[in-house]
Amino acid sequence: MARYEEADITIFDDIEVTIGYRVAPAERDVGIMSDYVDEWFITHVFGRKCVKEPKTLYAKIAATPGAEERICERLLEQ
């Protein structure tokens, strides 16, 4: 069963965010050998709660090759 966690990380070298995420357990029967980030979302930017979805920040993450993978790696390190 997935568990919910939160972590404070810095993305793009200068943007401090809090990310809520779900960690799903390994699924060895389908080839996933370790826990993984199933879903994540930004809850705070520079300590301020997001009232609206930070669409421009999500767009920057989507447009930057490898950004989402780096975020997931940092979340698993927490």
NORDAPE-V570346 format. One record per pair of residues at least 4 apart in sequence whose ideal C-beta (glycine too) atoms are under 6 Angstrom apart, sorted by the first residue. I is the first residue (numbers start at 0). J is the second residue. If there is no record, write none. Layout:
[[I | J] [I | J]]
This chain:
[[1 | 21] [1 | 23] [1 | 37] [2 | 22] [3 | 21] [4 | 20] [5 | 17] [5 | 19] [6 | 18] [6 | 74] [6 | 77] [7 | 17] [8 | 73] [9 | 15] [10 | 14] [10 | 16] [15 | 45] [16 | 41] [16 | 44] [17 | 42] [17 | 43] [18 | 39] [18 | 41] [19 | 40] [19 | 42] [20 | 36] [20 | 39] [20 | 74] [21 | 37] [21 | 38] [22 | 34] [23 | 35] [23 | 37] [24 | 34] [25 | 31] [25 | 32] [25 | 33] [25 | 34] [26 | 31] [36 | 71] [36 | 74] [41 | 53] [43 | 48] [44 | 53] [49 | 53] [60 | 66] [60 | 67] [65 | 69]]
